[in-house]
Amino acid sequence: MVPWGVSDPSPIARLRPKKAFGQNFLVNEGAISTIVAAALAAPAPRLLEIGPGPGVLTERLLADGRPLWAVDLDPEACGLLTDRFGNQAHFHLLQGDAVRIPLPPGEPWSVIGNLPYNAATPILARLLTEGLAWDRMVLMFQLEVAQKLMGVPGTKAYGPLSVLAQLCAKLTRLVKLGPGSFRPAPKVDSAVVQFEPRADAPSLLERRALLLVLHRSFAHRRKTLANNWQGTLGAEALTNVGLASALRAEVVAPAAWLEATRLLLIQHPEVFPS
């Protein structure tokens, strides 16, 4: 049995994990220390924790002294977090869905999250496409999702998520974790990925347009771009933006996708809903 390794396991014992919220609480001391150290090394003046659960990471993040906003959908978790940290002036709790809950505007965040597996992709898409200012993100994913984020052209893992993430950020996998690192133990491995913003990242308009182009192009992975775009753009139009119509989406590099999207915005604005 893997030891919990946390200084005070009672908060975890007090919170009942709920499958509906995708809750698997991190109990691996090494991973906890790695995540906290990476997040606090960012220069951001504020911290944003997504899915704090019983507050194992929260406790250590608050010790840094920076203002921390914690977002959790589980009312029971929010009650426990309020009991534990509600008397600390720099702790702010937001109860709601991290995919859509309004977040306070202002200075950049360092974003931390043991993301619920059933919502990790839409949460990340929001963080990358809604203009949220961040200096670093340290996020836990199901290993398969982490592999997609870091996928390279020509591989099964490569897809829309790979392209968007790699154009917006420099990605580093910090640690891989087995099921025993969590309570309850999931049926899959997990990985922590660090995101650092790229200076040449596409604009928000380009990111949203890029996602539309990517989802259309990857709609049927084994089909060519011409087949996936049939009825919208012909072979000549695709070629004019640098996408040979006989290619499959999985072989096109991220930089080429961005250039094609920029040209499509100019040459074929009708492709994009207003």
DRENMIFI-813614 format. One record per atom (N, C-alpha, C): x, y, z; residue in three letters. Coordinates in steps of 0.05 Angstrom, whole numbers, plus 5000, padded with zeros to 4 digits. Layout:
<atoms>
XYZala;...
</atoms>
This chain:
<atoms>
501749765000met;500050005000met;501850255000met;501150444982val;502750694981val;502050875004val;504050965019pro;503351145042pro;502351415031pro;500651535047trp;499451785038trp;501552005036trp;503252025056gly;505452215054gly;504652505060gly;502152555066val;501352825072val;501452865103val;502153115110ser;502553165139ser;499953135155ser;497653195142asp;495153175157asp;493153045139asp;492852775141pro;491052635123pro;488052675130pro;487452795153ser;484652815162ser;482852965142ser;483753185128pro;481953315109pro;481153125087pro;482952955077ile;482252765056ile;480252565067ile;480652475091ala;478852275103ala;476052395108ala;475952665112arg;473352795117arg;471752845092arg;472952835069leu;471552895044leu;471052645028leu;468552595022arg;467752355008arg;468152404978arg;469852244964pro;470252284936pro;467652224920pro;467052384901lys;464552354885lys;465252304856lys;464252084846lys;464852004818lys;463652214799lys;461452334805ala;460152534788ala;461952774783ala;463652834803phe;465453064801phe;468252984791phe;468652724785gly;471252634775gly;473452664796gly;472752624821gln;474652674843gln;476452444849gln;479052484847asn;481152304855asn;483252474870asn;483352454896phe;485052634912phe;487952544912phe;489652734906leu;492552674905leu;493652634933leu;495152414937val;496252344964val;499152284962val;500352324939asn;503252264935asn;504852504943asn;506452474964glu;507952704975glu;509852824955glu;511252654940gly;513152754920gly;511752924899gly;509452834890ala;508052974869ala;506953244880ala;505953234905ile;504953474918ile;507153684919ile;509453604928ser;511753794930ser;512553894903ser;512553724883thr;513353814856thr;511454014844thr;508853964848ile;506854144837ile;507054424851ile;507154414877val;507254664892val;509754824885val;512054694884ala;514554834879ala;514454954851ala;513454814831ala;513354914804ala;511455154802ala;509155134815ala;507155354814ala;508255604828ala;509555574850leu;510455804866leu;512955924854leu;514355784836ala;516655894822ala;515856104801ala;513356114794ala;512456314774ala;512356594787ala;512856804771pro;512757074782pro;510057184786pro;507957044778ala;505157154780ala;504557254808ala;503157474810pro;502457584836pro;500057444849pro;498557284833arg;496157144844arg;496256844837arg;494856684853leu;494756404848leu;491856324843leu;491456134825leu;488756034818leu;488955734820leu;487455614839glu;487455324841glu;484755214832glu;484755024814ile;482354904803ile;482054624814ile;479754574827gly;479254314838gly;480854254863gly;480854424883pro;482554374907pro;481654144924pro;479154054922gly;478253834938gly;478653884968gly;480053704982pro;480453745011pro;482553955018pro;483954054998gly;485854275004gly;488654195010gly;489553965001val;492253875006val;494254064993val;493754134967leu;495454334954leu;494954614965leu;492454674970thr;491654944979thr;493255025004thr;493454845023glu;494854915048glu;497655005043glu;499054875025arg;501854945020arg;502055195002arg;500155224984leu;500155464967leu;499655714984leu;497755695003leu;497155925020leu;499556015037leu;501255825044ala;503555885060ala;505456075046ala;505256095020asp;506956275005asp;506156565010asp;503656615016gly;502756885023gly;501357035000gly;501556934976arg;500257074953arg;497257024955arg;495557214945pro;492657164944pro;492156914927pro;490356744937leu;489556494924leu;486556484920leu;485756434896trp;482956384889trp;482656084884trp;480855954897ala;480355664894ala;477555624882ala;477355464861val;474855414847val;474155114850val;471855064861asp;470954784864asp;467954764861asp;467054554847leu;464254514842leu;462754374864leu;464254224881asp;463154054902asp;462454224927asp;459854244934pro;459054394958pro;460354284983pro;460654024985glu;461953915009glu;464853995011glu;466253984988ala;469054074988ala;469254374995ala;467454534985cys;467554814991cys;467054865021cys;465254715033gly;464854735062gly;467354665078gly;468754455070leu;471254375083leu;473454585079leu;473654695055leu;475654895050leu;475155155066leu;472555225069thr;471855455085thr;472655415114thr;472055175124asp;472755105152asp;475855125156asp;477255035137arg;480255015140arg;481555285136arg;480655435116phe;482255675107phe;480655935107phe;478055925114gly;476456155112gly;477356395129gly;478956345149asn;479856565166asn;482456695156asn;483456605132gln;485856725120gln;484956925099gln;485857175103ala;484957395086ala;485657365057ala;487757215051his;488657195023his;487456945010his;485556805023phe;484156575011phe;481456665002phe;480856604976his;478256674964his;477156424951his;474656354958leu;473456114948leu;471256184928leu;471256044905leu;469156074885leu;467855804880leu;465355774887gln;463955524883gln;462555524856gln;463355334839gly;462155324812gly;463855164793gly;462955154768asp;464154994747asp;466455154735asp;468855044736ala;471255184726ala;471155234696ala;469455094682val;469155134653val;467855394647val;466155504665arg;464655744658arg;464355944681arg;465255894705ile;464856084726ile;466456334721ile;465356574725pro;466856824721pro;469256834740pro;471556924730leu;473956944745leu;474757244748leu;475857324771pro;476557604775pro;478657694755pro;478157914741pro;480158024723pro;482458144739pro;484658204725gly;486858334738gly;489558214730gly;491358204749glu;494158124744glu;494257824737glu;496557744725pro;496857464717pro;496657264740pro;495857024733trp;495656804753trp;497956604749trp;498556464770ser;499856194768ser;497556004773ser;496955834754val;494655654755val;495455374763val;494055264782ile;494754994792ile;492254834792ile;492454574785gly;490054414785gly;490454124783gly;489353964801asn;488953684798asn;486253654784asn;486153684758leu;483653724744leu;481953474744leu;479353504748pro;477553274745pro;477753164717pro;478152894714tyr;478652784688tyr;476352824669tyr;473852844680asn;471552864662asn;471253154651asn;472853344660ala;472553624651ala;475253744644ala;477453594644ala;480053704641ala;480453844614ala;479453724592thr;479853844566thr;478354104563thr;475754124570pro;474354384567pro;475554594586pro;476454514610ile;477754714627ile;480254824614ile;481954654603leu;484354744590leu;483654914566leu;481654834550ala;480955004527ala;480155284536ala;478755304558arg;477955564568arg;480455724576arg;482255604590leu;484655744598leu;486355844575leu;486155704552leu;487855774529leu;486455954510leu;483755984511thr;482356134491thr;480756374501thr;480656424527glu;478956634537glu;480456884547glu;483056894542gly;484557134549gly;485257164578gly;485156944593leu;485956944621leu;488956984622leu;489857184637ala;492757234639ala;494057044658ala;496156904649trp;497556714667trp;500556714660trp;502156674680asp;505056654677asp;505956364675asp;504456184688arg;505055904688arg;502555744695arg;502255504684met;500155324693met;501455054699met;500654934721val;501654674729val;499154494734val;498654324715leu;496054184714leu;496353884712leu;494653744727met;494553444726met;492453354706met;493253154690phe;491553044670phe;491652734671phe;489652614660gln;489852324654gln;492252304634gln;493852094637leu;496252064621leu;495652084591leu;493451964582glu;492751974553glu;492352264544glu;491152434560val;490852714553val;493552854552val;495252804571ala;497852924572ala;499452844547ala;499152594538gln;500552504514gln;499452644489gln;496852704489lys;495652854466lys;496753134466lys;496953254489leu;497953534491leu;500753554479leu;502353344483met;505153354474met;505653184448met;503453114435gly;503652944411gly;505053084389gly;506452934372val;507853044349val;506552954323val;506853104301pro;505653034276pro;506352744268pro;504352614257gly;504752344247gly;504252124267gly;503552204292thr;502952004313thr;500052004320thr;499151784332lys;496351754340lys;495551964361lys;497352054378ala;496752244399ala;496252524388ala;497352584365tyr;497352854354tyr;494452924344tyr;493553164353gly;490853254345gly;490453544351gly;487953634351pro;487353914356pro;488454024382pro;488253854403leu;489353944429leu;492353984429leu;493753814415ser;496653834412ser;497354104399ser;495954164377val;496654404361val;496154654378val;493754674389leu;493054914405leu;494954954428leu;495454744444ala;497154764467ala;499954844460ala;501054714439gln;503854764432gln;504255034419gln;502255144406leu;502455414395leu;502255624417leu;500855564439cys;500355754460cys;502455744482cys;503755514486ala;505455474509ala;507855284503ala;509855314519lys;511955114521lys;511154914542lys;511154664534leu;510054454552leu;512354284563leu;512154214589thr;514154034602thr;512653844619thr;513053584615arg;511853384633arg;513553364657arg;512453424681leu;513953434705leu;514153164719leu;511953014719val;511952754733val;509652584722val;510152324722lys;508052124715lys;507351974740lys;504751924744leu;503751804769leu;501951564763leu;502351354779gly;500551124777gly;498151164794gly;496250974792pro;493750994807pro;494051014837pro;496150894848gly;496650894877gly;497251164888gly;497651364871ser;498251634881ser;495651794888ser;493351664885phe;490851804889phe;489051634907phe;487151774919arg;485051654935arg;482351764926arg;480551604915pro;480851324908pro;482651294884pro;483751064880ala;485651014858ala;484051004832ala;484751164812pro;483451144786pro;484450894771pro;483250844748lys;484050604733lys;486150674712lys;487150914712val;489051004692val;491351144705val;493551174690asp;495851334699asp;495251624694asp;496851794708ser;496452084705ser;499152224701ser;499052474693ala;501552624689ala;501052924695ala;503153054706val;503053334711val;504553474689val;503253674676val;504453824654val;504654114662val;507054234657gln;507454514662gln;507254674636gln;505754894636phe;505355064613phe;506755334619phe;508355424600glu;509455694602glu;508755844576glu;507656084577pro;506656214553pro;508856284533pro;508156244508arg;509956314486arg;509656604479arg;511856734474ala;511757014466ala;510457054439ala;510656844422asp;509456864395asp;506756714393asp;505456684415ala;502856544415ala;500856694397ala;499056544384pro;496956674368pro;495056844385pro;493857044372ser;491857214385ser;489457044393ser;487757164410leu;485257014418leu;483456954394leu;483257154376leu;481657104351leu;482756874335leu;485456864333glu;486656654317glu;486356384331glu;486456374358arg;486156124372arg;483356004368arg;481356174369arg;478656074365arg;478155984337arg;479256134318ala;479056054290ala;480555794285ala;482855774298leu;484555534295leu;483055284304leu;481655304327leu;480155074337leu;478054984317leu;476755174304leu;474655104285leu;475954964261leu;478255064251val;479654944229val;480554664236val;481654634260leu;482754374269leu;480554174272leu;478354244285his;476154054289his;474953954262his;474854144243arg;473854064217arg;475853884203arg;478453954205ser;480553804190ser;480953524202ser;480653494228phe;481053244242phe;478453084246phe;476253174234ala;473653054239ala;473752754234ala;475052674213his;475452394206his;478452354201his;479852244220arg;482852244219arg;483952104195arg;482651894185arg;483751744163arg;482951864136arg;481352074136lys;480552204111lys;482552434104lys;482652504079thr;484352724071thr;483052984078thr;484653204077leu;483553464082leu;481353534062leu;481653454037ala;479653514017ala;476953384025ala;477053134035asn;474653004042asn;473353124067asn;475053204086asn;473953324111asn;472753604105asn;473753744085trp;472854014079trp;470854014056trp;470053784046gln;468253764023gln;465653914029gln;464854074010gly;462454234013gly;462854504025gly;465354554035thr;465954824046thr;468354954031thr;470554804028leu;472854904014leu;473754693994leu;474454773970gly;475454593950gly;478454553952gly;479554383935ala;482354313935ala;484054563930ala;483154733911glu;484754973905glu;484855163928glu;482655203942ala;482555383965ala;484455283987ala;484455023992leu;486154904012leu;489154944004leu;489754893979thr;492554923970thr;493455213973thr;491655393968asn;492355683969asn;493055773998asn;492255624018val;492955694045val;495155504056val;496355344039gly;498555174047gly;497854904056gly;495354814051leu;494454554059leu;493954384034leu;495854214027ala;495354034004ala;492953854010ala;491053863992ser;488553733997ser;488753424000ser;490853303990ala;491153013992ala;492352934019ala;493253124035leu;494453054061leu;492252984081leu;493152834102arg;491452804126arg;492353004147arg;490453084163ala;490953294183ala;493253224202ala;493552964208glu;495552884228glu;498452924220glu;498952994195val;501753034186val;502453324184val;500553504189val;501053794186val;502053904213val;504354044212ala;505654154237ala;504054384248ala;504354444274pro;502854664287pro;503254934273pro;505755004265ala;506255264253ala;504755284226ala;504555064211ala;503055064186ala;500155104190ala;499054984212trp;496255024218trp;495655314224trp;497455444239leu;496955724246leu;497055904221leu;499055854204glu;499256014179glu;496855974162glu;495855724159ala;493455664143ala;491055814155ala;490755804181thr;488455934194thr;488556234189thr;490956364191arg;491156644186arg;490256714157arg;491156554138leu;490356604110leu;487356554106leu;486256354119leu;483456294116leu;481756534127leu;482656654149leu;481256884160leu;481057114140leu;483157134123ile;483257344103ile;481757264078ile;482357024068gln;481356944042gln;478556824043gln;477856694065his;475256564067his;473956624094his;473256874100pro;472056934126pro;469356804129pro;468056724107glu;465456594109glu;465656324124glu;468056204126val;468455954140val;467855984170val;468356234180phe;468256274209phe;465656424216phe;464156314235pro;461656454243pro;462256724256pro;460656914251ser;461157184261ser;460257204290ser;
</atoms>
